[in-house]
């Protein structure tokens, strides 16, 4: 009898269940990337420490590939779907950071072996984590012997004096590092072979290409198709250290899958790392991206990395009363707005850090569990509601310090609101922007906003933010009809059960 009742109730349960949430097809903007500086992450194998000196922040600290493999479950548990590793190739002396390449075909012994790297990639893929490797094609490490062995492979040793001169930026030596003559076809072939080798050898998923603006566009117009011909799905992320969105857009046109969005970084830092940020200026940050770049939602966004001060330190410099609260706001903007979010190791525990090497200190894992949980929640928000990753963004309300945005795909609309001010603030959003008879259900903290006349009123405390999923507020008539149809059947079943019980008692 109980089984019969459950079968009768099944259509009702299905009719009132939540509909699955689907998103539009997307590229890497759906990824949530965790950036790892290998030497400063985790010491998984002390036997390769060599001359590591934890007391000297400019020396090797002992982090290695075994340490990254050890922490893959940590990364997975936080909700990240890909990792970007600083270069792991054999480096010139003191090249703890990996950017002073000595030999492209060998792993630096401080980091481990090829077999350990292959194991890392294999273990990451088991956890559905993609691996992106940093690759430098602009220069080699200091005093590299190849400069004398193959002088035709390098530009003349001249420092960059005028940073507004494209020829100097692209052809002169950056910080006294030997600059490849990428006009030489032999150099191009060599670097293409290097890129293909590591994909073939280890199965990595992509490259983050360092110092892209210091290499002529003609090189990239050859390099990208050559690598993509053999590995069409390989992800290529260009690092363009420039705050001009027009320049970022010009590199997007060269064929990179994504470009680092430094204009976003500067804009978020300026508005979030201080008191009373401007909603108008925040909106300008978003508008500049979309004005110049048709692939704005595919850009790689971040709030700090190993080349700039950590955000928590910027907030302290900016005079914020609660630096960690501002960090939470900036992280929220990173995840709610268009772009592929990249989180630098240590940001999830609110590590401070100024200029190099302050922004490259050894990772600390066992602290600030609340912040770690917050980052996990943001990753879950992106995963569960794909409109935050792929949706078109639209400003639907703002005042001096608070803004409300809609992110929309064909299947889903979500809303997010940010209050950059020091006072609790309310904004009324026209029902035309959301639709009638809806309700906004808060995702970060409990909040339910219902229609009030011709608008929805969203209220946020000072320096806070929330995201909302839009749900139908009106009565579900299909559910009522289903209940009405099943109710007589249930009543009949209960009556029969009651009669049978009475008959047993009479006997």
For each residue, the residues with C-beta under 8 A, 3 or more apart:
1: 4 5 493 497
2: 5 6
3: 6 7
4: 1 7 8 493
5: 1 2 8 9 490 493
6: 2 3 9 10
7: 3 4 10
8: 4 5 11 486 489 490 493
9: 5 6 12 13 486
10: 6 7 13 14
11: 8 14 15 482 486
12: 9 15 16 479 482 483 486
13: 9 10 16 17
14: 10 11 17
15: 11 12 476 478 479 482
16: 12 13 476 479 482
17: 13 14
18:
19:
20:
21: 384 385 386 411 412
22: 386 411 412
23: 26 30 386 387 389 390 391 409 411 412
24: 386 390 409 410 411
25: 390
26: 23 29 30 386 389 390
27: 30 257 298
28: 31 82 206 235 237 257 258 298 340
29: 26 258 297 298 338 339 340 389 390
30: 23 26 27 81 340 382 386 389 390
31: 28 81 82 130 340
32: 79 80 81 82 340 341 343 379 382 383
33: 80 81 82 83 84 132 300 340 341 342 343
34: 75 78 80 82 83 84 342 343 345
35: 83 84 302 305 306 342 343 344 345
36: 41 68 83 84 85 86 345
37: 40 41 63 86 97 306 345 360
38: 41 63 64 65 67 68 85 86 88 98 111
39: 60 61 62 63 64 86 96 97 98 110 111
40: 37 61 63 96 345 360 361 362 363
41: 36 37 38 63 67 68 71 345 362 363
42: 63 64 67 68 70 71 363 365
43: 46 49 61 62 63 64 67
44: 64 65 66 67 68 69 70
45: 48 64 66 67 112 116
46: 43 49 62
47:
48: 45 64 109 110 111 112
49: 43 46 52 60 62 110
50: 60 109 110
51: 59 60
52: 49 59 60 61 62 110
53: 56 59 60 61
54: 61 62 362
55:
56: 53 59
57: 357 358 360 361
58: 94 96 357
59: 51 52 53 56 94 96
60: 39 49 50 51 52 53 96 110
61: 39 40 43 52 53 54 96 362
62: 39 43 46 49 52 54
63: 37 38 39 40 41 42 43 67 68 111 362 363
64: 38 39 42 43 44 45 48 67 68 110 111 112 116
65: 38 44 68 69 88 107 111 112 113 116 117 120
66: 44 45 69 70 112 116
67: 38 41 42 43 44 45 63 64 70 71
68: 36 38 41 42 44 63 64 65 71 72 83 85 120
69: 44 65 66 72 116 119 120 123
70: 42 44 66 67
71: 41 42 67 68 74 75 365
72: 68 69 75 76 120 123 124 127 129
73: 76 77 127
74: 71 77 78 365
75: 34 71 72 78 80 83 129
76: 72 73 79 80 127 128 129
77: 73 74 376
78: 34 74 75 348 372 375 376 379
79: 32 76 375 376 378 379 380 383
80: 32 33 34 75 76 83 129 343 379
81: 30 31 32 33 128 129 130
82: 28 31 32 33 34 129 130 131 132 205
83: 33 34 35 36 68 75 80 124 129 130 131 132
84: 33 34 35 36 132 133 134 208 237 342
85: 36 38 68 88 131 132 133 134
86: 36 37 38 39 97 98 99 134 306
87: 91 97 98 99 101 133 134 135 136 210
88: 38 65 85 98 107 108 111 117 133 134
89: 98 101 102 103 104 105 106 107 108
90: 101 102 103 106 107 108 109
91: 87 95 96 98 99 100 101 102 108 141
92: 95 100 101 102 140 141 142 143 144
93:
94: 58 59 100
95: 91 92 98 99 100 101 102 108 141
96: 39 40 58 59 60 61 91 110
97: 37 39 86 87 100 306 360
98: 38 39 86 87 88 89 91 95 108 134
99: 86 87 91 95 134 136 141 210
100: 91 92 94 95 97 140 141 142 177
101: 87 89 90 91 92 95 104 136 139 140 141
102: 89 90 91 92 95 140 141 144
103: 89 90 106
104: 89 101 194 197
105: 89 194 197
106: 89 90 103 114
107: 65 88 89 90 111 112 113 114 116 117
108: 88 89 90 91 95 98 111
109: 48 50 90 112
110: 39 48 49 50 52 60 64 96
111: 38 39 48 63 64 65 88 107 108
112: 45 48 64 65 66 107 109 116 117
113: 65 107 116 117
114: 106 107 117 118 201 202
115: 118 119
116: 45 64 65 66 69 107 112 113 119 120
117: 65 88 107 112 113 114 120 121 202
118: 114 115 121 122 201 202 203
119: 69 115 116 122 123
120: 65 68 69 72 116 117 123 124 131
121: 117 118 124 125 131 202 203 204
122: 118 119 125 126 203
123: 69 72 119 120 126 127
124: 72 83 120 121 127 129 130 131
125: 121 122 128 129 130 131 203
126: 122 123
127: 72 73 76 123 124
128: 76 81 125
129: 72 75 76 80 81 82 83 124 125
130: 31 81 82 83 124 125 205 206 235
131: 82 83 85 120 121 124 125 204 205 206
132: 33 82 83 84 85 204 205 206 207 208 235 237
133: 84 85 87 88 198 204 206 207 208
134: 84 85 86 87 88 98 99 207 208 210
135: 87 194 195 198 207 208 209 210
136: 87 99 101 139 210 211
137: 180 182 191 194 209 210 215 219 223
138: 174 177 179 180 210 211 212 214 215
139: 101 136 173 174 177 178 179 180 211 214
140: 92 100 101 102 144 146 147 177 178 180
141: 91 92 95 99 100 101 102 144 177 178
142: 92 100 176 177 178
143: 92
144: 92 102 140 141 147 178
145: 148 149
146: 140 149 150 153 154 178
147: 140 144 150 151 154 178
148: 145 151
149: 145 146
150: 146 147 153 154
151: 147 148 154
152: 181 184 186
153: 146 150 180 181 184 186 187
154: 146 147 150 151 157 178 179 180 181
155: 158 171 172 173 179 180 181
156:
157: 154 173 178
158: 155 168 172 173
159: 172 173 176
160: 163 168 169 172 173 174
161: 165 168 172
162: 165 168
163: 160 168 169
164:
165: 161 162 168 169
166: 169 170
167: 170 171
168: 158 160 161 162 163 165 171 172
169: 160 163 165 166 172 213 214
170: 166 167 213 214 215 216
171: 155 167 168 179 216
172: 155 158 159 160 161 168 169 179
173: 139 155 157 158 159 160 176 177 178 179
174: 138 139 160 177 179 211 214
175:
176: 142 159 173
177: 100 138 139 140 141 142 173 174
178: 139 140 141 142 144 146 147 154 157 173
179: 138 139 154 155 171 172 173 174 214
180: 137 138 139 140 153 154 155 187 191 215
181: 152 153 154 155 184 187
182: 137 187 188 191 215 216 218 219
183: 187 216 218 219
184: 152 153 181 187 188
185: 188 189
186: 152 153 189 190
187: 153 180 181 182 183 184 190 191
188: 182 184 185 191 192 219 222 223 226
189: 185 186 192 193
190: 186 187 193 194
191: 137 180 182 187 188 194 195 223
192: 188 189 195 196 222 223 226 227
193: 189 190 196 197
194: 104 105 135 137 190 191 197 198
195: 135 191 192 198 199 207 223 227
196: 192 193 199 200 227 230 231
197: 104 105 193 194 200 201
198: 133 135 194 195 201 202 204
199: 195 196 202 203 204 230 231 234
200: 196 197
201: 114 118 197 198
202: 114 117 118 121 198 199
203: 118 121 122 125 199
204: 121 131 132 133 198 199 207
205: 82 130 131 132 234 235
206: 28 130 131 132 133 234 235 236 237 257
207: 132 133 134 135 195 204 234 235 236 237
208: 84 132 133 134 135 237 239
209: 135 137 212 236 237 238 239 256
210: 87 99 134 135 136 137 138 239
211: 136 138 139 174 214 215 239 241
212: 138 209 215 220 238 239 240 251 256 259
213: 169 170 240 241 242 247 251
214: 138 139 169 170 174 179 211
215: 137 138 170 180 182 211 212 219 220
216: 170 171 182 183 219 220
217: 220 221 254
218: 182 183 221 222
219: 137 182 183 188 215 216 222 223
220: 212 215 216 217 223 224 238 251 254 255 256
221: 217 218 224 225 254 255
222: 188 192 218 219 225 226
223: 137 188 191 192 195 219 220 226 227
224: 220 221 227 228 236 254 255 256
225: 221 222 228 229 255
226: 188 192 222 223 229 230
227: 192 195 196 223 224 230 231 234 236
228: 224 225 231 232 234 236 255
229: 225 226 232
230: 196 199 226 227
231: 196 199 227 228 234
232: 228 229
233:
234: 199 205 206 207 227 228 231
235: 28 130 132 205 206 207 257 258
236: 206 207 209 224 227 228 255 256 257 258
237: 28 84 132 206 207 208 209 256 257 258 259 260 300
238: 209 212 220 251 254 256 258 259 260
239: 208 209 210 211 212 260
240: 212 213 247 248 251 259 260 262
241: 211 213 260 262 307
242: 213 247 248 262
243: 262 263 266
244: 247 248 263
245: 248 249 263 288 289 291 292 293
246: 249 250 292
247: 213 240 242 244 250 251
248: 240 242 244 245 251 252 259 260 261 262 263 292 293 299
249: 245 246 252 253 292 293
250: 246 247 253 254
251: 212 213 220 238 240 247 248 254 256 259
252: 248 249 256 259 293 294 295 298 299
253: 249 250
254: 217 220 221 224 238 250 251
255: 220 221 224 225 228 236
256: 209 212 220 224 236 237 238 251 252 259
257: 27 28 206 235 236 237 298
258: 28 29 235 236 237 238 298 299 300 340
259: 212 237 238 240 248 251 252 256 299 300
260: 237 238 239 240 241 248 299 300 302
261: 248 264 265 289 299 300 301 302 339
262: 240 241 242 243 248 265 266
263: 243 244 245 248 266 267 285 288 289
264: 261 267 268 285 289 299 301 302 337 339
265: 261 262 268 269 301 302 303 304 308
266: 243 262 263 269 270
267: 263 264 270 271 281 282 284 285 288
268: 264 265 271 272 282 285 303 330 333 334
269: 265 266 272 273 303 311 314 330
270: 266 267 273 274 277 281
271: 267 268 274 277 278 281 282 285 420
272: 268 269 277 303 311 315 326 329 330 333 420
273: 269 270 311 314 315 317 318 320 326 330
274: 270 271 277 315 318 319 320 326
275: 318 319 320 321 422
276: 401 420 421 422
277: 270 271 272 274 281 282 401 420 421
278: 271 281 282 400 401 420
279: 282 283 398 399 400 401 402 403 418 420
280: 283 284 398 400
281: 267 270 271 277 278 284 285
282: 267 268 271 277 278 279 285 286 333 403 418 420
283: 279 280 286 287 395 398 403
284: 267 280 281 287 288
285: 263 264 267 268 271 281 282 288 289
286: 282 283 289 290 337 338 393 395
287: 283 284 290 291
288: 245 263 267 284 285 291 292
289: 245 261 263 264 285 286 292 293 296 299 338
290: 286 287 293 296 393
291: 245 287 288
292: 245 246 248 249 288 289
293: 245 248 249 252 289 290 296 299
294: 252
295: 252 298 299
296: 289 290 293 299 338 339
297: 29 338 339 390 392 393
298: 27 28 29 252 257 258 295 339 340
299: 248 252 258 259 260 261 264 289 293 295 296 338 339 340
300: 33 237 258 259 260 261 339 340 342
301: 261 264 265 334 337 338 339 340 341 342
302: 35 260 261 264 265 305 334 341 342 343 344
303: 265 268 269 272 311 327 330 331 333 334 347
304: 265 308 309 310 311 314 344 347 359
305: 35 302 308 342 344 359
306: 35 37 86 97 344 356 359 360
307: 241 356 359
308: 265 304 305 359
309: 304 313 314 317 353 354 355 358 359
310: 304 313 314 344 346 347 351 352 353 354 358 359
311: 269 272 273 303 304 314 315 326 327 330 347
312: 315 316 323 324 327 347 350 351 352 353
313: 309 310 316 317 323 352 353 354 358 359
314: 269 273 304 309 310 311 317 318
315: 272 273 274 311 312 318 320 323 326 327
316: 312 313 320 323 352
317: 273 309 313 314
318: 273 274 275 314 315 326
319: 274 275
320: 273 274 275 315 316 323 325 326
321: 275 325
322: 325 326 463
323: 312 313 315 316 320 326 327 350
324: 312 327 328 350 371
325: 320 321 322 328 329 463
326: 272 273 274 311 315 318 320 322 323 329 330 463
327: 303 311 312 315 323 324 330 331 347 350 371
328: 324 325 331 332 371 374 465
329: 272 325 326 332 333 418 420 463 464 465
330: 268 269 272 273 303 311 326 327 333 334
331: 303 327 328 334 335 343 347 374 375 378
332: 328 329 335 336 378 416 418 444 465 467
333: 268 272 282 303 329 330 336 337 418 465
334: 268 301 302 303 330 331 337 339 341 343 378
335: 331 332 341 378 379 381 382 388
336: 332 333 381 388 405 407 416 418 465 467
337: 264 286 301 333 334 393 405
338: 29 286 289 296 297 299 301 391 393 407
339: 29 261 264 296 297 298 299 300 301 334
340: 28 29 30 31 32 33 258 298 299 300 301
341: 32 33 301 302 334 335 382
342: 33 34 35 84 300 301 302 305
343: 32 33 34 35 80 302 331 334 347 348 375
344: 35 302 304 305 306 310 347
345: 34 35 36 37 40 41 348 363
346: 310 349 351 353 361 363 364
347: 303 304 310 311 312 327 331 343 344 350 351 375
348: 78 343 345 368 371 372 375
349: 346 364 365 367 368 371 372
350: 312 323 324 327 347 368 371
351: 310 312 346 347 361 363 364
352: 310 312 313 316 358
353: 309 310 312 313 346 358 359 360 361
354: 309 310 313 358 359
355: 309 358 359
356: 306 307 359 360
357: 57 58 360 361
358: 57 309 310 313 352 353 354 355 361
359: 304 305 306 307 308 309 310 313 353 354 355 356
360: 37 40 57 97 306 353 356 357
361: 40 57 346 351 353 357 358
362: 40 41 54 61 63
363: 40 41 42 63 345 346 351
364: 346 349 351 367
365: 42 71 74 349
366:
367: 349 364
368: 348 349 350 371 372
369: 372 373
370: 373 374
371: 324 327 328 348 349 350 368 374 375
372: 78 348 349 368 369 375 376
373: 369 370 376 377
374: 328 331 370 371 377 378
375: 78 79 331 343 347 348 371 372 378 379
376: 77 78 79 372 373 379 380
377: 373 374 380 381 444
378: 79 331 332 334 335 374 375 381 382
379: 32 78 79 80 335 375 376 382 383
380: 79 376 377 383 384
381: 335 336 377 378 384 385 388 443 444 467
382: 30 32 335 341 378 379 385 386 388 389
383: 32 79 379 380
384: 21 380 381
385: 21 381 382 388 412 414 443 467 469
386: 21 22 23 24 26 30 382 389 390 391 409 411 412
387: 23 390 391 407 408 409 411 412 413 414
388: 335 336 381 382 385 391 407 414 416 467
389: 23 26 29 30 382 386
390: 23 24 25 26 29 30 297 386 387 409
391: 23 338 386 387 388 406 407 408 409 412 413 414
392: 297 407 408 409
393: 286 290 297 337 338 405 406 407
394: 405 406 407 408 433
395: 283 286 398 403 404 405
396: 404 405 406 415 429 430 433 434
397: 403 404 427 428 429 430 433 458
398: 279 280 283 395 402 403 404 427
399: 279 402 425 427
400: 278 279 280 421
401: 276 277 278 279 419 420 421 423 425
402: 279 398 399 417 418 419 420 421 425 427 460
403: 279 282 283 395 397 398 417 418
404: 395 396 397 398 415 416 417 427 429 458
405: 336 337 393 394 395 396 415 416 417
406: 391 393 394 396 413 414 415 433 434
407: 336 338 387 388 391 392 393 394 413 414 415 416
408: 387 391 392 394 412 413 414
409: 23 24 386 387 390 391 392 412 413
410: 24
411: 21 22 23 24 386 387
412: 21 22 23 385 386 387 391 408 409
413: 387 391 406 407 408 409 434 470
414: 385 387 388 391 406 407 408 467 468 469 470
415: 396 404 405 406 407 429 434 440 458 467 468 470
416: 332 336 388 404 405 407 465 466 467 468
417: 402 403 404 405 427 458 460 465 466 467 468
418: 279 282 329 332 333 336 402 403 460 465
419: 401 402 424 425 460 461 462 463 464 465
420: 271 272 276 277 278 279 282 329 401 402 463
421: 276 277 400 401 402 425 462 463
422: 275 276 462 463
423: 401 462
424: 419 459 460 461 462
425: 399 401 402 419 421 459 460 462
426: 457 458 459 460
427: 397 398 399 402 404 417 457 458
428: 397 452 455 456 457 458
429: 396 397 404 415 433 434 455 456 457 458
430: 396 397 433 434 454 455
431: 434 435 436 451 454 455 456
432:
433: 394 396 397 406 429 430
434: 396 406 413 415 429 430 431 438 440 456 470
435: 431 438 470
436: 431 451
437: 451 472 473 474
438: 434 435 451 456 470 471 472 473
439: 448 449 450 451 470 471 472 473
440: 415 434 447 448 449 456 458 468 469 470 471
441: 447 448 468 469 471
442: 445 446 447 448 449 466 467 468
443: 381 385 466 467 468 469
444: 332 377 381 465 466 467
445: 442 466
446: 442
447: 440 441 442 466 468
448: 439 440 441 442
449: 439 440 442 456 457 458 468
450: 439 456 473
451: 431 436 437 438 439 455 456 473
452: 428 455 456 457
453:
454: 430 431
455: 428 429 430 431 451 452
456: 428 429 431 434 438 440 449 450 451 452
457: 426 427 428 429 449 452
458: 397 404 415 417 426 427 428 429 440 449 466 468
459: 424 425 426
460: 402 417 418 419 424 425 426 464 465 466
461: 419 424 464
462: 419 421 422 423 424 425
463: 322 325 326 329 419 420 421 422
464: 329 419 460 461
465: 328 329 332 333 336 416 417 418 419 444 460
466: 416 417 442 443 444 445 447 458 460
467: 332 336 381 385 388 414 415 416 417 442 443 444
468: 414 415 416 417 440 441 442 443 447 449 458
469: 385 414 440 441 443
470: 413 414 415 434 435 438 439 440
471: 438 439 440 441
472: 437 438 439 476
473: 437 438 439 450 451
474: 437
475: 480
476: 15 16 472 479 480
477: 480 481
478: 15 481 482
479: 12 15 16 476 482 483
480: 475 476 477 483 484
481: 477 478 484 485
482: 11 12 15 16 478 479 485 486
483: 12 479 480 486 487
484: 480 481 487
485: 481 482 488 489
486: 8 9 11 12 482 483 489 490
487: 483 484 490 491
488: 485 491 492
489: 8 485 486 492 493
490: 5 8 486 487 493 494
491: 487 488 494 495
492: 488 489 495 496
493: 1 4 5 8 489 490 496 497
494: 490 491 497 498
495: 491 492 498 499
496: 492 493 499 500
497: 1 493 494 500 501
498: 494 495 501 502
499: 495 496 502 503
500: 496 497 503 504
501: 497 498 504 505
502: 498 499 505 506
503: 499 500 506 507
504: 500 501 507
505: 501 502
506: 502 503
507: 503 504
